[in-house]
Amino acid sequence: MSAPAPVRVAAIDCGTNSIRLLVADTDPATGQLTELARRMEIVRLGQGVDRTGRLAPEALDRTFAACRRYAEEIRRLGATHVKFVATSASRDAENRADFVHGVQDILGVLPEVISGDQEAAYSFSGATRELTGAELPTPYLVVDIGGGSTELVVGEREVRAARSVDIGCVRLTERHLLNDGEVSDPPTAEQAAAIRADAHAALDEAERTVPLTGTRTLVGLAGTVTTLAAMHLDLAEYDSAAIHHSRLPLTAVRELAARLLASTHAERAAIPAMHPGRVDVIASGAVILQAVMERCGAPEVVVSEHDILDGIAIHTALDAQ
Protein backbone atom coordinates (compact mmCIF):
# COMPACT_ATOMS: atom_id res chain seq x y z
CA MET A 1 0.00 0.00 0.00
CA SER A 2 1.22 3.48 -0.81
CA ALA A 3 1.76 6.00 1.96
CA PRO A 4 -1.05 8.53 2.51
CA ALA A 5 -0.58 11.82 0.71
CA PRO A 6 0.27 14.90 2.79
CA VAL A 7 -2.75 16.86 3.98
CA ARG A 8 -2.78 20.65 3.76
CA VAL A 9 -4.15 21.84 7.08
CA ALA A 10 -4.71 25.15 8.81
CA ALA A 11 -4.37 25.21 12.59
CA ILE A 12 -5.48 28.22 14.62
CA ASP A 13 -4.70 28.65 18.30
CA CYS A 14 -6.64 31.42 20.02
CA GLY A 15 -5.41 32.10 23.53
CA THR A 16 -5.79 34.80 26.12
CA ASN A 17 -3.18 37.11 24.61
CA SER A 18 -2.59 36.06 21.00
CA ILE A 19 -4.17 34.31 18.04
CA ARG A 20 -1.87 32.30 15.79
CA LEU A 21 -2.16 30.52 12.47
CA LEU A 22 -0.14 27.66 10.98
CA VAL A 23 -0.76 26.39 7.45
CA ALA A 24 1.25 23.27 6.66
CA ASP A 25 1.41 20.18 4.52
CA THR A 26 1.29 17.39 7.08
CA ASP A 27 2.20 13.73 6.71
CA PRO A 28 -0.31 11.79 8.84
CA ALA A 29 2.01 8.78 9.05
CA THR A 30 5.07 10.55 10.44
CA GLY A 31 3.71 13.83 11.78
CA GLN A 32 6.22 15.66 9.58
CA LEU A 33 5.19 19.24 8.84
CA THR A 34 6.15 21.33 5.84
CA GLU A 35 5.35 24.86 6.95
CA LEU A 36 3.72 27.21 4.44
CA ALA A 37 2.74 30.08 6.72
CA ARG A 38 2.96 30.92 10.42
CA ARG A 39 1.29 34.09 11.69
CA MET A 40 0.77 35.66 15.10
CA GLU A 41 -1.31 38.66 16.20
CA ILE A 42 -1.77 39.88 19.76
CA VAL A 43 -5.49 40.59 20.22
CA ARG A 44 -5.74 40.29 24.03
CA LEU A 45 -8.99 38.30 23.89
CA GLY A 46 -8.72 37.74 27.63
CA GLN A 47 -8.81 41.46 28.46
CA GLY A 48 -10.56 41.72 31.84
CA VAL A 49 -11.85 38.13 31.89
CA ASP A 50 -10.23 37.35 35.26
CA ARG A 51 -12.12 40.31 36.77
CA THR A 52 -15.44 40.31 34.87
CA GLY A 53 -15.87 36.72 33.70
CA ARG A 54 -16.82 38.00 30.25
CA LEU A 55 -15.11 38.66 26.91
CA ALA A 56 -15.01 42.42 26.29
CA PRO A 57 -16.69 43.68 23.08
CA GLU A 58 -13.51 45.41 21.92
CA ALA A 59 -11.50 42.21 22.52
CA LEU A 60 -13.97 40.25 20.40
CA ASP A 61 -13.72 42.88 17.66
CA ARG A 62 -9.91 42.61 17.58
CA THR A 63 -10.09 38.82 17.48
CA PHE A 64 -12.69 38.71 14.69
CA ALA A 65 -10.63 41.15 12.61
CA ALA A 66 -7.63 38.81 12.90
CA CYS A 67 -9.84 35.85 11.98
CA ARG A 68 -10.86 37.62 8.75
CA ARG A 69 -7.21 38.10 7.82
CA TYR A 70 -6.47 34.46 8.61
CA ALA A 71 -9.47 33.30 6.57
CA GLU A 72 -8.03 35.09 3.54
CA GLU A 73 -4.63 33.43 4.07
CA ILE A 74 -6.23 29.99 4.41
CA ARG A 75 -8.17 30.49 1.16
CA ARG A 76 -5.06 31.76 -0.62
CA LEU A 77 -3.02 28.71 0.36
CA GLY A 78 -5.82 26.23 -0.24
CA ALA A 79 -5.90 24.42 3.11
CA THR A 80 -8.49 21.65 2.92
CA HIS A 81 -8.90 21.01 6.64
CA VAL A 82 -9.16 23.73 9.28
CA LYS A 83 -9.13 23.35 13.06
CA PHE A 84 -9.67 26.31 15.38
CA VAL A 85 -8.74 25.71 19.01
CA ALA A 86 -9.62 28.16 21.75
CA THR A 87 -8.01 28.01 25.16
CA SER A 88 -8.00 29.74 28.54
CA ALA A 89 -9.92 33.01 28.03
CA SER A 90 -12.80 31.43 26.13
CA ARG A 91 -12.99 28.57 28.65
CA ASP A 92 -13.51 31.07 31.43
CA ALA A 93 -15.98 33.48 29.77
CA GLU A 94 -19.73 33.54 30.42
CA ASN A 95 -20.39 34.91 26.92
CA ARG A 96 -18.22 32.46 25.01
CA ALA A 97 -21.21 31.69 22.73
CA ASP A 98 -20.72 35.13 21.16
CA PHE A 99 -17.13 34.18 20.41
CA VAL A 100 -18.05 30.75 19.03
CA HIS A 101 -20.72 32.09 16.67
CA GLY A 102 -18.49 34.93 15.45
CA VAL A 103 -15.64 32.57 14.58
CA GLN A 104 -18.00 30.16 12.82
CA ASP A 105 -19.44 32.97 10.69
CA ILE A 106 -15.96 34.08 9.56
CA LEU A 107 -14.08 30.79 9.16
CA GLY A 108 -16.87 28.29 8.61
CA VAL A 109 -15.71 26.03 11.46
CA LEU A 110 -16.78 25.77 15.06
CA PRO A 111 -13.98 26.65 17.48
CA GLU A 112 -13.15 23.84 19.85
CA VAL A 113 -13.02 25.27 23.35
CA ILE A 114 -10.64 22.67 24.72
CA SER A 115 -9.86 21.65 28.27
CA GLY A 116 -6.57 22.45 29.90
CA ASP A 117 -5.59 18.79 29.69
CA GLN A 118 -6.24 18.68 25.93
CA GLU A 119 -4.29 21.92 25.52
CA ALA A 120 -1.41 20.30 27.37
CA ALA A 121 -1.50 17.21 25.13
CA TYR A 122 -1.41 19.29 21.94
CA SER A 123 1.47 21.37 23.31
CA PHE A 124 3.45 18.28 24.26
CA SER A 125 3.11 16.60 20.86
CA GLY A 126 3.97 19.81 19.01
CA ALA A 127 7.03 20.55 21.13
CA THR A 128 8.56 17.09 21.43
CA ARG A 129 7.92 15.45 18.04
CA GLU A 130 11.38 16.48 16.76
CA LEU A 131 13.32 15.98 20.00
CA THR A 132 13.51 12.17 19.78
CA GLY A 133 16.85 12.21 17.97
CA ALA A 134 18.25 15.24 19.75
CA GLU A 135 19.92 13.21 22.53
CA LEU A 136 18.01 15.06 25.21
CA PRO A 137 17.34 12.89 28.27
CA THR A 138 13.76 11.99 29.15
CA PRO A 139 11.31 12.37 30.74
CA TYR A 140 10.52 15.81 29.37
CA LEU A 141 8.70 18.48 31.32
CA VAL A 142 7.01 20.81 28.84
CA VAL A 143 5.92 24.20 30.19
CA ASP A 144 3.64 26.33 28.02
CA ILE A 145 3.17 29.81 29.54
CA GLY A 146 0.11 31.40 28.01
CA GLY A 147 -1.81 34.56 28.71
CA GLY A 148 -4.41 33.03 31.01
CA SER A 149 -3.00 29.65 31.97
CA THR A 150 0.17 27.61 32.10
CA GLU A 151 0.29 23.99 31.00
CA LEU A 152 2.72 21.55 32.59
CA VAL A 153 3.15 18.19 30.86
CA VAL A 154 5.45 15.27 31.68
CA GLY A 155 6.16 12.42 29.30
CA GLU A 156 8.53 10.60 26.99
CA ARG A 157 6.94 9.76 23.63
CA GLU A 158 3.46 10.11 25.09
CA VAL A 159 1.98 12.25 27.86
CA ARG A 160 2.35 10.67 31.28
CA ALA A 161 0.79 13.46 33.35
CA ALA A 162 -0.55 16.95 32.63
CA ARG A 163 -2.05 19.86 34.48
CA SER A 164 -3.28 23.30 33.44
CA VAL A 165 -3.18 25.99 36.12
CA ASP A 166 -4.67 29.47 36.03
CA ILE A 167 -1.45 31.47 36.02
CA GLY A 168 -0.59 33.25 32.80
CA CYS A 169 1.27 36.45 31.95
CA VAL A 170 -1.93 38.42 31.23
CA ARG A 171 -3.93 37.01 34.12
CA LEU A 172 -1.26 37.76 36.74
CA THR A 173 -0.55 41.20 35.28
CA GLU A 174 -4.23 42.15 35.47
CA ARG A 175 -4.59 40.60 38.91
CA HIS A 176 -1.58 42.26 40.55
CA LEU A 177 -0.13 45.09 38.45
CA LEU A 178 -3.16 47.18 37.44
CA ASN A 179 -3.86 50.48 39.18
CA ASP A 180 -6.87 52.39 37.83
CA GLY A 181 -6.57 50.47 34.58
CA GLU A 182 -2.86 51.21 34.12
CA VAL A 183 0.00 48.76 34.60
CA SER A 184 2.40 49.77 37.39
CA ASP A 185 5.49 51.36 35.92
CA PRO A 186 7.56 49.70 37.31
CA PRO A 187 5.87 47.21 39.71
CA THR A 188 6.38 47.63 43.43
CA ALA A 189 8.19 45.01 45.48
CA GLU A 190 4.84 44.03 47.03
CA GLN A 191 3.27 43.51 43.60
CA ALA A 192 6.20 41.39 42.44
CA ALA A 193 5.95 39.30 45.60
CA ALA A 194 2.22 38.75 44.97
CA ILE A 195 2.95 37.42 41.45
CA ARG A 196 5.57 35.04 42.83
CA ALA A 197 3.18 33.84 45.55
CA ASP A 198 0.45 33.11 42.99
CA ALA A 199 2.90 31.25 40.76
CA HIS A 200 4.16 29.05 43.59
CA ALA A 201 0.63 28.38 44.89
CA ALA A 202 -0.36 27.20 41.41
CA LEU A 203 2.71 24.95 41.23
CA ASP A 204 1.74 23.46 44.62
CA GLU A 205 -1.59 22.59 43.01
CA ALA A 206 0.04 21.22 39.84
CA GLU A 207 2.37 18.94 41.80
CA ARG A 208 -0.64 16.94 43.01
CA THR A 209 -0.95 15.70 39.41
CA VAL A 210 2.38 16.30 37.66
CA PRO A 211 5.75 15.19 39.10
CA LEU A 212 7.74 18.39 38.56
CA THR A 213 10.90 16.98 40.11
CA GLY A 214 12.64 13.99 38.58
CA THR A 215 12.18 15.16 35.01
CA ARG A 216 15.39 15.51 33.00
CA THR A 217 14.76 18.03 30.21
CA LEU A 218 12.65 21.17 30.59
CA VAL A 219 11.16 22.41 27.31
CA GLY A 220 9.68 25.91 27.26
CA LEU A 221 7.04 27.16 24.83
CA ALA A 222 5.20 30.33 23.82
CA GLY A 223 5.92 34.03 23.66
CA THR A 224 7.21 34.64 27.18
CA VAL A 225 9.87 31.95 26.85
CA THR A 226 10.90 32.79 23.29
CA THR A 227 11.12 36.51 24.07
CA LEU A 228 13.30 35.85 27.12
CA ALA A 229 15.51 33.67 24.93
CA ALA A 230 15.80 36.48 22.38
CA MET A 231 16.83 38.86 25.17
CA HIS A 232 19.39 36.38 26.50
CA LEU A 233 20.84 35.98 23.00
CA ASP A 234 20.89 39.79 22.65
CA LEU A 235 19.20 39.60 19.26
CA ALA A 236 18.84 42.81 17.27
CA GLU A 237 15.43 41.56 16.12
CA TYR A 238 13.24 38.54 16.74
CA ASP A 239 14.79 35.55 14.93
CA SER A 240 12.87 32.26 15.18
CA ALA A 241 15.72 30.20 13.74
CA ALA A 242 18.19 31.48 16.34
CA ILE A 243 15.71 31.02 19.19
CA HIS A 244 14.48 27.52 18.31
CA HIS A 245 16.23 24.92 20.50
CA SER A 246 18.46 27.51 22.14
CA ARG A 247 19.26 27.01 25.84
CA LEU A 248 18.17 29.53 28.45
CA PRO A 249 19.96 29.09 31.82
CA LEU A 250 18.18 29.60 35.15
CA THR A 251 20.79 32.23 36.08
CA ALA A 252 19.77 34.24 33.00
CA VAL A 253 16.05 33.84 33.74
CA ARG A 254 16.58 35.20 37.26
CA GLU A 255 18.50 38.18 35.90
CA LEU A 256 15.93 38.88 33.19
CA ALA A 257 12.98 38.62 35.59
CA ALA A 258 14.65 41.06 38.00
CA ARG A 259 15.47 43.43 35.13
CA LEU A 260 11.92 43.37 33.75
CA LEU A 261 10.33 43.86 37.17
CA ALA A 262 12.55 46.91 37.73
CA SER A 263 11.97 48.46 34.30
CA THR A 264 9.49 50.99 32.97
CA HIS A 265 7.13 50.51 30.04
CA ALA A 266 9.45 52.60 27.85
CA GLU A 267 12.50 50.53 28.80
CA ARG A 268 10.73 47.25 28.04
CA ALA A 269 9.37 48.60 24.76
CA ALA A 270 12.91 49.54 23.69
CA ILE A 271 14.09 45.91 23.86
CA PRO A 272 14.73 45.03 20.18
CA ALA A 273 13.00 41.63 20.12
CA MET A 274 10.01 42.69 22.23
CA HIS A 275 6.61 42.49 20.54
CA PRO A 276 4.54 45.57 21.48
CA GLY A 277 1.76 43.36 22.81
CA ARG A 278 4.09 41.73 25.33
CA VAL A 279 5.56 44.88 26.86
CA ASP A 280 3.17 45.04 29.82
CA VAL A 281 2.91 41.29 30.52
CA ILE A 282 6.43 39.94 29.99
CA ALA A 283 7.55 40.53 33.60
CA SER A 284 4.76 38.33 34.99
CA GLY A 285 5.62 35.64 32.45
CA ALA A 286 9.29 35.75 33.46
CA VAL A 287 8.35 35.26 37.11
CA ILE A 288 6.27 32.19 36.17
CA LEU A 289 9.15 30.65 34.22
CA GLN A 290 11.59 31.31 37.06
CA ALA A 291 9.20 29.67 39.54
CA VAL A 292 8.83 26.57 37.34
CA MET A 293 12.59 26.21 36.85
CA GLU A 294 13.31 26.59 40.55
CA ARG A 295 10.55 24.16 41.49
CA CYS A 296 11.70 21.40 39.13
CA GLY A 297 15.42 22.03 39.67
CA ALA A 298 16.18 22.69 36.01
CA PRO A 299 19.49 24.47 35.35
CA GLU A 300 18.25 25.47 31.89
CA VAL A 301 15.22 25.38 29.60
CA VAL A 302 15.32 24.20 25.98
CA VAL A 303 13.37 26.80 24.03
CA SER A 304 10.99 25.60 21.32
CA GLU A 305 9.26 27.57 18.60
CA HIS A 306 7.12 24.50 17.92
CA ASP A 307 4.19 24.18 20.26
CA ILE A 308 0.43 23.73 20.46
CA LEU A 309 -0.02 24.95 16.86
CA ASP A 310 2.12 22.10 15.55
CA GLY A 311 0.24 19.64 17.74
CA ILE A 312 -3.11 20.90 16.41
CA ALA A 313 -1.88 20.55 12.83
CA ILE A 314 -0.72 16.96 13.41
CA HIS A 315 -4.04 15.93 14.99
CA THR A 316 -5.99 17.68 12.23
CA ALA A 317 -4.16 15.63 9.62
CA LEU A 318 -4.83 12.42 11.54
CA ASP A 319 -8.53 13.29 11.83
CA ALA A 320 -8.64 13.89 8.05
CA GLN A 321 -7.62 10.30 7.23
Buried (B, 14 or more C-beta within 10 A) or exposed (E): EEEEEBBBBBBBBBBBBBBBBBBBBBBBEEBBBEBBBBBBBBBBBBBBBBEEEBBBEEBBEBBBBBBEBBBEBBEEBEBEBBBBBBBBBBBBBEBBEBBBEBBEEBBEBEBBBBEBBBBBBBBBBBBBBBBEEEEBEBBBBBBBBBBBBBBBBBBEEEBBBBBBBBBBBBBBBBBBBBEEEEBBBBBEEEBBEBBBEBBBEBBEBBBEBBBBEEBEBBBBBBBBBBBBBBBBBEBEEBEEEBBBBBEBBBEBBBBBBBBBBEBEBEBBBEBEBBBEBBBBBBBBBBBBBBBBBBBBEBEBBBBBBBBBBBBBBBBBBBEBE
